[in-house]
Amino acid sequence: MFAACRNQARTDAASTDSVVSPAPVAEKPVVVQKEVHYVNTSSNAAEPARKKGWSSAAKGAVIGGGTGAVVGAVADKKHVQGAVIGAAVGAGAGFLIGKHKDKKRRRHS
């Protein structure tokens, strides 16, 4: 039994003696690099940018309304009533013509 205990003591002593501590490492400054990644967050990236301004339908309604008001006022003996009716009819017609132009332009784009 004594022999077994002595061998164990030698093994423990040998394992602690054989541990080699690493050489001290010189500390180097840490360099941090920042990267910026831009991500397109648009839900519909394929859609081109919309033009600012009036649609053809809006332009047609305004032009038709103005023209209709002038023609209605000149054509009717009751100038105000003729201007109102002419403006309404002209604005409606101008809107429909302009809307047709908008649809046609979207098909060819």
N, C-alpha and C positions, 0 to 999 in steps of 0.2 A: 503494500500500500504506500509505503513511503516513497517508493520509486515512482509511482504514478503521480504523486503530488509534486515531486521534484521536477518531473518532465513538464508538467503543466506550468510550473513557475518559470521554467526556462522558455517555454513557448510564449508566455505573456511578455517576458522581458525582451525576447527577440522581436516580437511584433511591435513593441513600443520603440525599440531602438532603431528598427529599420524604417520607421516613418520619416520621410524626408520632407522638410518644409520647403515650399517653393521660394525661389529667390524673390526679393522685393521687386515689385513692378513699378516703374516710374509712371506717375499719373499724367495722362495726356489731356489737354483741354478738349471738351466735348463740342463738336461743331454741329449745330442744328440747321438743317436746310428746310425751308418751307416751300411746298409746292401748291400751286393754285390750279384747280381744275374747274373749268367752266362747263356747266351742264345746261343743255337746252331744256327748260322746264315747260315750254309751250306744249299744250295738249295737241295742237295740230301744226306741226312744223312745216308741212308741205304747202300750206296755204300762203300765197304771196301777200305782201303788205297791201293793205287797202289804201286806195287813193283817198285823199281828203277832198272834200268838196261836195257838190250837189250831184245827185244821180240824174240821168236823162229824164226820168219820170217827174222829178221835182222841177227841173228846168222847164219841161213841157207844160206842167200845170201852171206855173207862174206866167210864162209867155202866153199860153192860151187864155188864161184868165184876164190878163191885161188887154190882149187883142180883142177878146170877146166883149169886154166892157166897153171899149171904144166903139166897136162896130154896133153893139146893141144900143148904145146911147144915140148914135147918129141915125140908126134905122128906125127907132121907135119914137112916136110923138111924145110919150111919157119918158123922158130921158133917163130918169133915175131907175124906173122899173126896167127899162130896156138894158141899162148898164148892168144891173144885178143879174138878170136872166142871161145876158150875153157872157158875163164873167163866169157864171156857173157852168154853162155849156162849154165855153172855151177851155176852162180849167179841166173839166172832165175829159174832153177830147185830147188836150195836150198831155194829160197824164197817161192816157191809154197809148198814145203814140210814143211817148218817152219810155214807158214800161216795155213796149215791144222792142225798142232800140236796146234797152238794158239786157233783155233776154238774148237778143241776137248777139250782142257783144260777148256775153258769158259763154255762148256755144262755141265761138271762134277763138276764145282765149285758151 
